[in-house]
Amino acid sequence: MTFLPALLLYLWRLTYGFTDWAVIWLACLAAMIFFGNWTLVLAHWRAEREIVLRPESWVSRWLTGRLMAFLSSALLVVALVPALAWRALNMHWIEALVLLALAFAAAWLFLTMHAFLGRHVLPPFDVIWATGPSAWLIGLPFAIILFVVAWYSVSVPAEMLSESFSEAIQSGFRQLPERRGWIAEILAFGYAFEAAKLWVVVQLREHTLFAMLFNLDTALFGFLAARACVVIAHFVETHYGKEDDWPILRQLRRWLQPAQPENGKGEK
C-alpha cells in the first residue's frame, strides 16, 4: 500500500515521454486521494450532524455535507496531483527517498492510531481522530526535511547569474520534453514557476532570509503529501481490506488488548 502512489508516479514518469495517455496513472492517483478524503470529510460531517440536528428536522435533509466533501477533496486533488506529477519528472533522488519515507510513515502512523482508537472510540471518530494528528505529526518534520533537501540539492546554472527574468523563464521552458501536447502545456507552468523562483533566489542570494521564503512551497507540499498519504491509506483500508488484513495491526491489537480471563478464572 505504501508504494502504490510511488508506483503510479513511476509509471507516469516512464510513459509520459511516449504518450499523453500517461495521465491515466495520475487519474488513478487522483481518484484514490479524492474518494479517500471524500469519505473522511463526509463521515465527520454526518457524525456532527447526528449530534446537533434532530433526525426529523427538514434541515438535516439539506445539510448532507456532500458539497463540503466535494470541495475539500477537489481542492486537495487540484493542489497536490499536478505538483506530484511535475515533481515526479524532475525531483532529485534524495527528495524521492524522503517522499517514500513520508508515505510509509504517514500510512503507518494513521493505521496504528486507527487500530488503537478503534478499541476506545466509537466510529467514525476513531478514523477522524486518527487522520489529523497523523498528517500533522508526519507532515511537520518532513516539511522541514523537504525544505532543507530542496535548499541544498538544487544546483544553480551558471548562466542564471547573468540572465534576465524573461530569459530565465525561457530556460525553464527548454526543459520540457520535445514531444508537446496538452499535458506539456499544463506542466509548462511548473517549469516557468520553478525557473522564476530560482531566478529570484539568485537575485536575493545576499539576503538569505528572503531567499528562503521562496522555498516555503516545498514545505507546504510536505503537508499536502502527508495528508494525501493518510487519505490513500484510508481509501485502501476501506475498499480493499479490513484491519484484520494488516499483519502489523493484528500484532498491535495483541499488544494493546487487555488480558482476558481464561476458563472463568479471575471472574467473580
C-alpha positions in Angstrom: 0.0 0.0 0.0 2.8 2.4 0.9 4.4 2.1 -2.5 1.2 2.2 -4.5 1.4 6.1 -5.1 5.1 5.7 -5.8 4.4 3.0 -8.4 1.7 5.2 -10.1 4.1 8.1 -10.3 6.9 5.9 -11.6 4.6 4.6 -14.3 3.6 8.2 -15.1 7.3 9.2 -15.4 8.0 6.1 -17.5 5.2 6.6 -20.0 4.9 10.4 -20.2 7.7 10.6 -22.9 5.7 8.4 -25.2 2.0 9.4 -24.9 -0.4 11.7 -23.2 -2.3 8.6 -22.1 0.2 8.5 -19.3 -2.3 10.7 -17.5 -4.3 7.6 -16.7 -1.8 6.9 -13.9 -2.4 10.3 -12.4 -6.1 9.8 -12.7 -5.9 6.6 -10.6 -3.9 8.5 -8.0 -6.3 11.4 -8.1 -9.3 9.0 -7.6 -7.7 7.5 -4.5 -7.0 10.9 -3.0 -10.4 12.2 -3.9 -12.5 9.3 -2.6 -10.3 8.8 0.4 -10.7 12.4 1.5 -14.4 12.3 0.5 -15.3 9.5 2.9 -13.3 11.1 5.7 -14.9 14.5 5.4 -18.4 13.1 4.9 -18.2 10.8 7.9 -17.0 13.7 10.1 -19.9 15.9 8.9 -22.6 13.2 9.4 -21.3 12.4 12.8 -21.6 16.0 13.9 -25.0 16.4 12.2 -26.4 13.5 14.1 -25.3 15.1 17.4 -26.6 18.6 16.6 -29.7 18.2 14.4 -32.8 16.3 15.1 -33.4 13.5 12.6 -37.0 14.6 11.9 -35.9 18.2 11.0 -36.2 19.2 7.4 -32.8 21.0 7.7 -31.0 17.7 8.1 -32.1 16.6 4.6 -30.4 19.6 3.1 -27.2 19.7 5.2 -25.8 16.4 3.8 -22.2 17.6 3.8 -21.7 16.4 0.2 -20.8 19.8 -1.1 -18.2 20.4 1.6 -16.7 16.9 1.0 -16.6 17.5 -2.8 -14.9 20.9 -2.5 -12.4 19.7 0.1 -11.5 16.6 -2.0 -11.3 18.5 -5.3 -9.1 21.2 -3.7 -6.7 18.6 -2.4 -6.5 16.8 -5.8 -6.0 20.1 -7.7 -3.3 21.3 -5.3 -1.4 18.0 -5.0 -1.7 15.9 -8.1 -0.2 18.5 -10.5 2.6 19.1 -8.1 3.3 15.4 -7.7 3.2 14.9 -11.5 5.7 17.8 -12.0 8.0 16.7 -9.2 8.0 13.1 -10.4 9.5 14.3 -13.6 12.1 16.5 -12.0 12.8 15.5 -8.4 16.2 14.8 -7.1 16.8 11.2 -5.9 17.2 12.4 -2.4 13.8 14.1 -2.5 12.3 10.8 -3.9 13.7 8.9 -0.9 12.3 11.5 1.5 8.9 11.3 -0.1 8.9 7.4 0.1 9.8 7.7 3.8 7.0 10.2 4.3 4.5 7.9 2.6 5.4 5.0 4.7 5.5 6.9 7.9 2.1 8.7 7.3 0.4 5.4 6.4 1.9 3.5 9.3 1.0 6.2 11.9 -2.5 6.5 10.6 -3.2 2.8 10.6 -1.6 2.4 14.0 -3.6 5.2 15.6 -6.7 3.9 14.0 -6.1 0.5 15.5 -5.6 2.0 18.9 -8.5 4.4 18.8 -10.8 1.6 17.4 -10.6 -0.1 20.8 -11.7 3.0 22.7 -13.6 5.4 20.5 -16.8 4.8 18.6 -16.8 5.1 14.8 -16.4 7.2 12.8 -14.5 9.2 15.4 -11.7 6.6 15.6 -10.9 7.4 12.0 -11.5 11.1 12.3 -9.2 11.5 15.4 -6.5 9.4 13.7 -6.5 11.5 10.5 -5.5 15.0 11.6 -2.8 14.1 14.2 -1.1 11.5 11.9 -1.0 14.0 9.0 0.4 16.8 11.2 2.9 14.7 13.2 4.4 13.4 9.9 3.8 16.5 7.7 5.6 18.9 10.0 9.0 17.2 10.4 9.0 16.0 6.7 8.1 19.5 5.6 11.3 20.8 7.3 13.3 17.9 5.8 12.0 18.6 2.3 12.8 22.3 2.7 16.4 21.5 3.6 16.8 19.0 0.8 15.4 21.4 -1.7 17.7 24.2 -0.4 20.9 22.2 -0.7 20.2 19.8 -3.6 19.1 22.3 -6.2 22.0 23.5 -8.3 22.0 27.0 -9.8 23.1 27.1 -13.5 26.0 29.5 -14.1 24.0 31.4 -16.8 21.3 32.1 -14.2 23.6 34.7 -12.6 23.5 36.9 -15.7 20.2 36.1 -17.3 17.2 38.4 -17.2 13.8 37.3 -15.8 12.4 36.6 -19.2 15.5 34.6 -20.2 15.2 32.6 -17.1 11.6 31.7 -17.9 12.6 30.6 -21.4 15.3 28.4 -20.0 12.7 26.7 -17.9 10.6 26.1 -20.9 13.6 24.4 -22.6 13.5 21.7 -20.0 10.1 20.5 -21.4 10.3 17.2 -23.4 10.4 17.5 -27.2 7.1 15.8 -27.5 4.5 18.5 -26.9 0.9 18.0 -26.0 -1.8 19.3 -23.7 -0.1 17.8 -20.7 3.2 19.5 -21.6 1.3 22.9 -21.8 0.0 22.4 -18.3 3.4 21.4 -16.9 5.0 24.4 -18.6 3.5 26.5 -15.7 5.5 24.4 -13.3 8.8 24.8 -15.2 8.1 28.5 -15.5 7.4 28.9 -11.8 10.5 26.9 -10.8 12.7 29.0 -13.1 11.2 32.2 -11.9 11.7 31.1 -8.2 15.3 30.1 -8.9 16.0 33.5 -10.6 14.6 35.4 -7.6 16.6 33.3 -5.2 19.8 34.1 -7.2 19.0 37.8 -7.2 18.5 37.7 -3.4 21.5 35.5 -2.7 22.9 38.2 -0.4 19.7 38.1 1.7 19.4 34.5 2.8 16.2 35.0 4.8 14.3 36.5 1.9 15.6 33.8 -0.4 14.5 31.1 1.9 10.9 32.3 1.8 10.7 31.2 -1.9 11.2 27.6 -0.8 8.3 27.6 1.5 6.2 26.0 -1.3 8.3 22.8 -0.7 7.3 22.8 3.0 3.7 23.2 2.1 4.0 20.4 -0.4 5.2 18.2 2.5 2.0 18.9 4.5 -0.2 18.2 1.5 1.7 15.0 0.7 1.3 13.7 4.3 -2.5 14.4 4.1 -2.7 12.6 0.8 -0.8 9.5 2.1 -3.3 9.4 5.0 -6.4 9.5 2.9 -4.9 7.0 0.4 -4.2 4.6 3.4 -7.8 5.1 4.5 -9.1 4.5 0.9 -7.2 1.2 0.6 -8.2 0.1 4.1 -11.8 0.9 3.5 -12.2 -0.5 0.0 -9.7 -3.3 -0.2 -9.3 -4.8 3.2 -10.1 -4.5 6.9 -7.9 -4.1 9.8 -7.6 -7.9 10.2 -5.8 -8.0 6.8 -2.9 -5.9 8.1 -0.3 -8.1 10.0 1.2 -5.0 11.8 -2.3 -4.1 13.1 -3.0 -7.7 14.2 0.2 -7.6 16.2 -0.6 -4.1 17.6 -4.0 -5.3 18.7 -2.5 -8.2 20.6 -0.2 -5.7 22.4 -3.0 -3.3 23.2 -5.7 -5.8 24.1 -6.0 -6.4 27.8 -5.5 -9.9 29.0 -8.8 -11.9 29.1 -9.5 -14.3 31.9 -9.3 -18.0 30.8 -11.9 -20.6 31.8 -13.7 -18.2 34.0 -10.6 -17.5 36.1 -10.5 -14.2 37.7 -14.3 -13.7 37.3 -16.3 -13.1 40.4 
